[in-house]
Amino acid sequence: MASSSKSLPPVQPQYEQESFWRAHLFANQIIMYLAARPPQDAQSFASIFKSAAVPDDSPIAQGRAGVLEITKQIVRTMSAIPPHSSLRSSHPDVFQSFQNLKSVYDGYSPDDLESWQRFYGGLESELVDFTSSISKIVEDWESREQQS
């Protein structure tokens, strides 16, 4: 079986809005994964996902690795937007939310469970803030596109 790449090709400057779309989809992918539990299991899953010591090959460890990888892709995608981009000047709230999310990601060290717990604790709030701010922009673009 062929292996897949863990990254997407860079967004070309003339399509810089694609970066917002990608980051929006990545962030929602994490949220959907974490929310894909029956209501009666959601709280216990969240607690185990954040705090339990588990073997590296367990489904929880694989889920954590996936969340980390997708967060890494958000950081790569948003960091690749040039400093002079009009997206930065027209959507400073998105970039402030992104910087907060990036700080959480940058503070992660794969050495121990405590580092994961700090990362996940920060991710819970910063990912929601980032997703909320970027979703408003992307959904507005989508609405305008549908009206055209």
NORCOR-V217914 format. One record per pair of residues at least 12 apart in sequence whose C-alpha atoms are under 10 Angstrom apart, sorted by the first residue. I is the first residue (numbers start at 1). J is the second residue. If there is no record, write none. Layout:
{{I;J} {I;J}}
//
This chain:
{{6;69} {6;70} {6;72} {6;73} {7;69} {7;70} {7;72} {7;73} {7;76} {7;77} {8;22} {8;73} {8;76} {8;77} {9;77} {10;76} {10;77} {10;80} {10;81} {11;77} {11;80} {11;81} {12;81} {13;80} {13;81} {13;82} {13;85} {16;78} {16;80} {16;81} {16;82} {16;85} {16;86} {16;87} {17;81} {17;86} {17;87} {17;138} {17;141} {18;77} {18;138} {19;74} {19;76} {19;77} {19;78} {19;79} {19;80} {19;81} {19;87} {20;74} {20;77} {20;78} {20;81} {20;87} {20;94} {20;134} {20;135} {20;137} {20;138} {21;77} {21;134} {21;135} {21;137} {21;138} {21;139} {21;141} {21;142} {22;73} {22;74} {22;77} {22;78} {22;138} {23;70} {23;71} {23;73} {23;74} {23;75} {23;76} {23;77} {23;78} {23;98} {23;130} {23;131} {23;134} {23;135} {23;138} {24;74} {24;130} {24;131} {24;132} {24;133} {24;134} {24;135} {24;136} {24;137} {24;138} {24;139} {25;70} {25;74} {25;131} {25;134} {25;135} {25;138} {26;67} {26;69} {26;70} {26;71} {26;72} {26;73} {26;74} {26;77} {26;131} {27;67} {27;70} {27;71} {27;73} {27;74} {27;127} {27;128} {27;130} {27;131} {27;132} {27;134} {27;135} {28;127} {28;128} {28;131} {28;132} {28;135} {29;67} {29;70} {29;71} {30;63} {30;66} {30;67} {30;68} {30;70} {30;71} {30;127} {31;67} {31;124} {31;127} {31;128} {31;131} {33;63} {33;66} {33;67} {34;46} {34;49} {34;63} {34;67} {34;124} {45;60} {46;120} {48;60} {49;61} {49;63} {49;64} {49;116} {49;117} {49;120} {50;64} {50;113} {50;114} {50;116} {50;117} {50;118} {50;119} {50;120} {50;121} {51;113} {51;114} {51;116} {51;117} {51;118} {51;120} {51;121} {52;113} {52;117} {53;112} {53;113} {53;114} {54;113} {64;116} {64;120} {65;110} {67;120} {67;123} {68;105} {68;108} {68;110} {68;116} {68;119} {68;120} {68;123} {71;101} {71;102} {71;104} {71;105} {71;123} {71;127} {72;102} {72;105} {72;106} {74;98} {74;101} {74;102} {74;105} {75;98} {75;99} {75;101} {75;102} {75;103} {75;105} {75;106} {76;102} {78;94} {78;95} {78;98} {78;99} {78;102} {79;95} {79;98} {79;99} {79;102} {91;133} {91;134} {91;137} {92;133} {93;129} {93;130} {93;133} {93;134} {94;129} {94;130} {94;131} {94;132} {94;133} {94;134} {94;135} {94;136} {94;137} {95;130} {95;133} {95;134} {96;129} {96;130} {96;133} {97;126} {97;127} {97;128} {97;129} {97;130} {97;131} {97;132} {97;133} {97;134} {98;126} {98;127} {98;129} {98;130} {98;131} {98;133} {98;134} {99;126} {99;130} {100;122} {100;123} {100;125} {100;126} {100;127} {100;129} {100;130} {101;119} {101;122} {101;123} {101;124} {101;125} {101;126} {101;127} {101;128} {101;129} {101;130} {102;123} {102;126} {102;127} {103;119} {103;122} {103;123} {103;126} {104;118} {104;119} {104;120} {104;121} {104;122} {104;123} {104;126} {104;127} {105;118} {105;119} {105;120} {105;122} {105;123} {106;119} {107;119} {107;122} {108;120}}
//
